[in-house]
Amino acid sequence: MKIGNKIHKIRELKNITAKDMAERLDMTLSGYQRIERDEVSINMDRLLEISGIFDMKPEEVLSFDEKNVFNNNGDISGNPNIQSVVHISFPEDLKRLYEENARLQEEKNKLQADMITLLQEKIRGLEGK
């Protein structure tokens, strides 16, 4: 199953309209629908946004398979009142990439914080002259 189709299925299971998704992603409805139809590729930032809306991890979206969705009465209705269990398995390479991306993001955040501190110290030094 392609990523757009996975996004479409998850959106339906979560009982979210395509219009709601487009608004949350700050894009047009037709632009969002192109994602679900796999007419455009999505980058990691867009995947993170979509995953956040679904309250899922990106790897859960990427590895989603509707055949693995079960609930307590056997139907896949998308009813938010039904407790669903999703069994997720995803490739180790994807897990490593995700973890590496998270590690690099943490490093970037630390470097930015260090840069802010350094600049604040320089400003204080200039103000003291």
CORLIN-V112034 format. One line per field, one symbol per residue. ss: DSSP state (a for helix, b for strand, c for the rest). psi: psi as a letter, one per 20 degrees, with the letter a starting at -180 (. if undefined). Layout:
ss->???
psi->???
//
This chain:
ss->ccaaaaaaaaaaaccccaaaaaaaccccaaaaaaaacccccccaaaaaaaaaaacccaaaaacccaaabbbccccccccccccbbbcccccaaaaaaaaaaaaaaaaaaaaaaaaaaaaaaaaaaaaac
psi->prgghggggggghilpqhggggghjlrqghgghhghjkiqqqrhgggggggghilrqhhhghjpohijpqaijiqnijoiippqpppppqqhgggggghgggghgggggggggggggghgghghghhi.
//
